[in-house]
């Protein structure tokens, strides 16, 4: 989990330095980020270089809100990216046209998630789960949900998917117990239903959120609910960047020690 303040950016890396970046973060009003502070330049790219990742194999944009894709344009022009996966239905026409042109100029393949619902990256199996609410005007309800299985470790990244999405997800898919959960919508009460938690029983929960944010997130009822399940909860506002080594025994390192 990268520390991008009030936004999302999660990096998955195999032992062969194959990588997936789920969302890019971005500047929101009341995010605690200075107007001239470039998240990609000062946070994402240094992290990629620290991990010696010369190429990002895939960027998955869960949905087109600025706190999830605000740094995408900069990354496309400044870093080698092979593929970008989006839910094209969630994009406005003009925004989609601009993205298509930028990808073409920079030799990046743009893929609709419905056309690549399962793929492998080295020894990792990735599934893009479709729980979109097609009639909804709420972009959160168009979020791509990413399930990754690697070294027998199961991870679920839910973007800003709402309880409505979670209900559809539970109806459509047989979800296993999850080792690592990216908590939906920065720990908002609009996500993380009891039904989902009882099914997946996560052991480690990651909450990407800015300090003293305008939205008063994460909701403390959600945090308490996760802890009652026995999950370890890591908020980027408290721990900064969180790195988990995906071996038989999970090792967790945090930027800020508590």
One Martini backbone bead per residue (centre of mass of N, CA, C, O) as a GRO file, in nm:
protein
  258
    1UNK     BB    1   0.090   0.040   0.028
    2UNK     BB    2   0.063   0.350  -0.065
    3UNK     BB    3   0.129   0.694   0.021
    4UNK     BB    4  -0.158   0.905  -0.103
    5UNK     BB    5  -0.347   0.965   0.099
    6UNK     BB    6  -0.655   1.062  -0.042
    7UNK     BB    7  -0.622   0.747  -0.171
    8UNK     BB    8  -0.518   0.509  -0.431
    9UNK     BB    9  -0.226   0.270  -0.410
   10UNK     BB   10  -0.137  -0.056  -0.542
   11UNK     BB   11   0.134  -0.291  -0.515
   12UNK     BB   12   0.218  -0.568  -0.723
   13UNK     BB   13   0.474  -0.833  -0.676
   14UNK     BB   14   0.686  -1.047  -0.804
   15UNK     BB   15   0.982  -1.238  -0.803
   16UNK     BB   16   1.015  -1.121  -1.125
   17UNK     BB   17   0.913  -0.819  -1.149
   18UNK     BB   18   0.614  -0.827  -1.167
   19UNK     BB   19   0.338  -0.584  -1.225
   20UNK     BB   20   0.076  -0.417  -1.025
   21UNK     BB   21  -0.131  -0.124  -1.048
   22UNK     BB   22  -0.376  -0.005  -0.820
   23UNK     BB   23  -0.395   0.273  -0.885
   24UNK     BB   24  -0.265   0.640  -0.839
   25UNK     BB   25  -0.397   0.850  -0.732
   26UNK     BB   26  -0.477   1.195  -0.618
   27UNK     BB   27  -0.601   1.515  -0.624
   28UNK     BB   28  -0.787   1.643  -0.357
   29UNK     BB   29  -0.988   1.806  -0.193
   30UNK     BB   30  -0.887   1.778   0.132
   31UNK     BB   31  -0.610   1.580   0.118
   32UNK     BB   32  -0.324   1.719   0.212
   33UNK     BB   33  -0.227   1.827  -0.072
   34UNK     BB   34  -0.036   2.002  -0.249
   35UNK     BB   35  -0.075   2.146  -0.552
   36UNK     BB   36   0.254   2.091  -0.633
   37UNK     BB   37   0.216   1.786  -0.562
   38UNK     BB   38   0.359   1.491  -0.696
   39UNK     BB   39   0.282   1.170  -0.649
   40UNK     BB   40   0.432   1.019  -0.871
   41UNK     BB   41   0.713   1.156  -0.839
   42UNK     BB   42   0.735   1.126  -0.497
   43UNK     BB   43   0.608   0.813  -0.468
   44UNK     BB   44   0.572   0.604  -0.700
   45UNK     BB   45   0.843   0.605  -0.857
   46UNK     BB   46   1.033   0.556  -0.613
   47UNK     BB   47   0.907   0.278  -0.549
   48UNK     BB   48   0.969   0.140  -0.816
   49UNK     BB   49   1.279   0.183  -0.795
   50UNK     BB   50   1.321   0.038  -0.525
   51UNK     BB   51   1.205  -0.236  -0.677
   52UNK     BB   52   1.321  -0.250  -0.969
   53UNK     BB   53   1.094  -0.123  -1.171
   54UNK     BB   54   1.086  -0.060  -1.518
   55UNK     BB   55   0.798  -0.202  -1.532
   56UNK     BB   56   0.450  -0.193  -1.592
   57UNK     BB   57   0.232  -0.430  -1.675
   58UNK     BB   58  -0.015  -0.318  -1.485
   59UNK     BB   59  -0.296  -0.100  -1.488
   60UNK     BB   60  -0.561  -0.050  -1.254
   61UNK     BB   61  -0.872   0.113  -1.294
   62UNK     BB   62  -1.145   0.113  -1.108
   63UNK     BB   63  -1.210   0.434  -1.131
   64UNK     BB   64  -1.280   0.786  -1.245
   65UNK     BB   65  -1.136   0.906  -0.992
   66UNK     BB   66  -0.892   1.119  -0.886
   67UNK     BB   67  -0.797   0.931  -0.631
   68UNK     BB   68  -0.735   0.686  -0.861
   69UNK     BB   69  -0.631   0.860  -1.155
   70UNK     BB   70  -0.464   1.138  -1.137
   71UNK     BB   71  -0.160   0.995  -1.220
   72UNK     BB   72  -0.174   0.857  -1.501
   73UNK     BB   73  -0.069   1.059  -1.711
   74UNK     BB   74   0.215   1.085  -1.594
   75UNK     BB   75   0.296   0.783  -1.607
   76UNK     BB   76   0.271   0.744  -1.914
   77UNK     BB   77   0.510   0.962  -1.976
   78UNK     BB   78   0.738   0.843  -1.740
   79UNK     BB   79   0.661   0.533  -1.790
   80UNK     BB   80   0.668   0.192  -1.831
   81UNK     BB   81   0.373   0.066  -1.996
   82UNK     BB   82   0.179  -0.196  -2.113
   83UNK     BB   83  -0.102  -0.189  -1.935
   84UNK     BB   84  -0.452  -0.081  -1.931
   85UNK     BB   85  -0.726  -0.114  -1.703
   86UNK     BB   86  -1.080  -0.072  -1.769
   87UNK     BB   87  -1.405   0.077  -1.736
   88UNK     BB   88  -1.552   0.216  -2.001
   89UNK     BB   89  -1.843   0.282  -1.885
   90UNK     BB   90  -1.721   0.496  -1.662
   91UNK     BB   91  -1.656   0.684  -1.900
   92UNK     BB   92  -1.631   0.956  -2.051
   93UNK     BB   93  -1.590   1.023  -2.374
   94UNK     BB   94  -1.361   1.239  -2.358
   95UNK     BB   95  -1.184   1.090  -2.153
   96UNK     BB   96  -1.144   0.837  -2.327
   97UNK     BB   97  -1.015   0.969  -2.575
   98UNK     BB   98  -0.765   1.081  -2.429
   99UNK     BB   99  -0.660   0.807  -2.331
  100UNK     BB  100  -0.628   0.669  -2.603
  101UNK     BB  101  -0.424   0.873  -2.721
  102UNK     BB  102  -0.208   0.843  -2.500
  103UNK     BB  103  -0.160   0.541  -2.542
  104UNK     BB  104  -0.076   0.554  -2.838
  105UNK     BB  105   0.171   0.750  -2.803
  106UNK     BB  106   0.295   0.533  -2.562
  107UNK     BB  107   0.245   0.226  -2.616
  108UNK     BB  108  -0.038   0.149  -2.479
  109UNK     BB  109  -0.253  -0.090  -2.364
  110UNK     BB  110  -0.606  -0.082  -2.386
  111UNK     BB  111  -0.839  -0.239  -2.150
  112UNK     BB  112  -1.119  -0.408  -2.104
  113UNK     BB  113  -1.217  -0.602  -1.839
  114UNK     BB  114  -1.413  -0.793  -2.007
  115UNK     BB  115  -1.145  -0.895  -2.190
  116UNK     BB  116  -0.977  -0.972  -1.889
  117UNK     BB  117  -1.084  -1.160  -1.635
  118UNK     BB  118  -0.831  -1.357  -1.692
  119UNK     BB  119  -0.489  -1.383  -1.561
  120UNK     BB  120  -0.134  -1.402  -1.588
  121UNK     BB  121   0.154  -1.340  -1.355
  122UNK     BB  122   0.329  -1.567  -1.366
  123UNK     BB  123   0.223  -1.714  -1.056
  124UNK     BB  124  -0.021  -1.532  -1.093
  125UNK     BB  125  -0.373  -1.503  -1.026
  126UNK     BB  126  -0.615  -1.312  -1.211
  127UNK     BB  127  -0.928  -1.149  -1.117
  128UNK     BB  128  -1.201  -0.974  -1.271
  129UNK     BB  129  -1.468  -0.854  -1.103
  130UNK     BB  130  -1.826  -0.833  -1.175
  131UNK     BB  131  -2.023  -0.568  -0.987
  132UNK     BB  132  -2.172  -0.384  -1.162
  133UNK     BB  133  -2.399  -0.104  -1.174
  134UNK     BB  134  -2.534  -0.013  -1.464
  135UNK     BB  135  -2.765   0.208  -1.362
  136UNK     BB  136  -2.556   0.366  -1.218
  137UNK     BB  137  -2.415   0.701  -1.134
  138UNK     BB  138  -2.210   0.569  -0.947
  139UNK     BB  139  -1.875   0.518  -0.981
  140UNK     BB  140  -1.828   0.321  -0.747
  141UNK     BB  141  -2.032   0.103  -0.895
  142UNK     BB  142  -1.782   0.059  -1.127
  143UNK     BB  143  -1.587  -0.110  -0.984
  144UNK     BB  144  -1.304  -0.288  -0.992
  145UNK     BB  145  -1.243  -0.622  -0.893
  146UNK     BB  146  -0.951  -0.768  -0.737
  147UNK     BB  147  -0.813  -1.099  -0.772
  148UNK     BB  148  -0.537  -1.253  -0.592
  149UNK     BB  149  -0.314  -1.537  -0.650
  150UNK     BB  150  -0.020  -1.603  -0.434
  151UNK     BB  151   0.130  -1.839  -0.271
  152UNK     BB  152  -0.167  -1.898  -0.142
  153UNK     BB  153  -0.245  -1.599  -0.157
  154UNK     BB  154  -0.529  -1.390  -0.078
  155UNK     BB  155  -0.663  -1.111  -0.272
  156UNK     BB  156  -0.862  -0.799  -0.218
  157UNK     BB  157  -0.974  -0.537  -0.448
  158UNK     BB  158  -1.246  -0.279  -0.423
  159UNK     BB  159  -1.214   0.004  -0.414
  160UNK     BB  160  -1.545   0.178  -0.408
  161UNK     BB  161  -1.725  -0.034  -0.341
  162UNK     BB  162  -2.035  -0.121  -0.249
  163UNK     BB  163  -2.280  -0.295  -0.100
  164UNK     BB  164  -2.416  -0.358  -0.369
  165UNK     BB  165  -2.168  -0.495  -0.491
  166UNK     BB  166  -2.128  -0.710  -0.271
  167UNK     BB  167  -2.394  -0.858  -0.318
  168UNK     BB  168  -2.332  -0.935  -0.611
  169UNK     BB  169  -2.068  -1.083  -0.558
  170UNK     BB  170  -2.193  -1.309  -0.375
  171UNK     BB  171  -2.383  -1.419  -0.603
  172UNK     BB  172  -2.156  -1.473  -0.841
  173UNK     BB  173  -1.934  -1.566  -0.621
  174UNK     BB  174  -1.684  -1.784  -0.479
  175UNK     BB  175  -1.551  -1.685  -0.197
  176UNK     BB  176  -1.280  -1.685  -0.018
  177UNK     BB  177  -1.055  -1.665   0.197
  178UNK     BB  178  -0.881  -1.371   0.311
  179UNK     BB  179  -0.572  -1.227   0.370
  180UNK     BB  180  -0.605  -0.958   0.180
  181UNK     BB  181  -0.766  -0.639   0.235
  182UNK     BB  182  -0.911  -0.384   0.055
  183UNK     BB  183  -1.073  -0.139   0.182
  184UNK     BB  184  -1.353   0.011   0.111
  185UNK     BB  185  -1.371   0.342   0.067
  186UNK     BB  186  -1.169   0.425   0.305
  187UNK     BB  187  -1.378   0.317   0.536
  188UNK     BB  188  -1.662   0.334   0.462
  189UNK     BB  189  -2.009   0.268   0.516
  190UNK     BB  190  -2.062   0.188   0.203
  191UNK     BB  191  -1.885  -0.050   0.303
  192UNK     BB  192  -1.825  -0.342   0.451
  193UNK     BB  193  -2.002  -0.582   0.503
  194UNK     BB  194  -2.100  -0.841   0.694
  195UNK     BB  195  -2.134  -1.047   0.465
  196UNK     BB  196  -1.852  -1.025   0.349
  197UNK     BB  197  -1.683  -1.080   0.606
  198UNK     BB  198  -1.802  -1.365   0.670
  199UNK     BB  199  -1.690  -1.488   0.405
  200UNK     BB  200  -1.367  -1.384   0.401
  201UNK     BB  201  -1.206  -1.339   0.661
  202UNK     BB  202  -0.986  -1.131   0.717
  203UNK     BB  203  -0.641  -1.073   0.835
  204UNK     BB  204  -0.571  -0.826   0.639
  205UNK     BB  205  -0.610  -0.462   0.652
  206UNK     BB  206  -0.638  -0.198   0.408
  207UNK     BB  207  -0.616   0.169   0.455
  208UNK     BB  208  -0.664   0.438   0.238
  209UNK     BB  209  -0.569   0.748   0.402
  210UNK     BB  210  -0.603   1.064   0.526
  211UNK     BB  211  -0.522   1.295   0.734
  212UNK     BB  212  -0.769   1.477   0.846
  213UNK     BB  213  -1.009   1.439   0.670
  214UNK     BB  214  -1.307   1.570   0.542
  215UNK     BB  215  -1.460   1.268   0.568
  216UNK     BB  216  -1.390   1.103   0.827
  217UNK     BB  217  -1.166   0.890   0.753
  218UNK     BB  218  -1.234   0.629   0.890
  219UNK     BB  219  -1.479   0.447   1.007
  220UNK     BB  220  -1.493   0.328   1.331
  221UNK     BB  221  -1.692   0.093   1.289
  222UNK     BB  222  -1.526  -0.054   1.077
  223UNK     BB  223  -1.270  -0.097   1.240
  224UNK     BB  224  -1.405  -0.253   1.473
  225UNK     BB  225  -1.514  -0.484   1.298
  226UNK     BB  226  -1.240  -0.590   1.202
  227UNK     BB  227  -1.120  -0.645   1.488
  228UNK     BB  228  -1.339  -0.850   1.581
  229UNK     BB  229  -1.232  -1.062   1.361
  230UNK     BB  230  -0.898  -1.037   1.395
  231UNK     BB  231  -0.783  -0.814   1.234
  232UNK     BB  232  -0.538  -0.647   1.076
  233UNK     BB  233  -0.491  -0.287   1.082
  234UNK     BB  234  -0.394  -0.059   0.808
  235UNK     BB  235  -0.315   0.281   0.800
  236UNK     BB  236  -0.170   0.529   0.618
  237UNK     BB  237  -0.209   0.760   0.835
  238UNK     BB  238  -0.024   0.579   1.047
  239UNK     BB  239   0.195   0.390   0.857
  240UNK     BB  240   0.196   0.442   0.573
  241UNK     BB  241   0.379   0.248   0.412
  242UNK     BB  242   0.289  -0.092   0.308
  243UNK     BB  243   0.468  -0.406   0.338
  244UNK     BB  244   0.416  -0.737   0.189
  245UNK     BB  245   0.541  -1.050   0.220
  246UNK     BB  246   0.465  -1.330  -0.008
  247UNK     BB  247   0.469  -1.574   0.206
  248UNK     BB  248   0.388  -1.817   0.416
  249UNK     BB  249   0.499  -1.582   0.593
  250UNK     BB  250   0.386  -1.287   0.673
  251UNK     BB  251   0.549  -0.971   0.611
  252UNK     BB  252   0.543  -0.658   0.791
  253UNK     BB  253   0.605  -0.325   0.667
  254UNK     BB  254   0.655   0.009   0.795
  255UNK     BB  255   0.717   0.342   0.773
  256UNK     BB  256   0.554   0.363   1.047
  257UNK     BB  257   0.603   0.316   1.374
  258UNK     BB  258   0.390   0.205   1.659
   0.00000   0.00000   0.00000
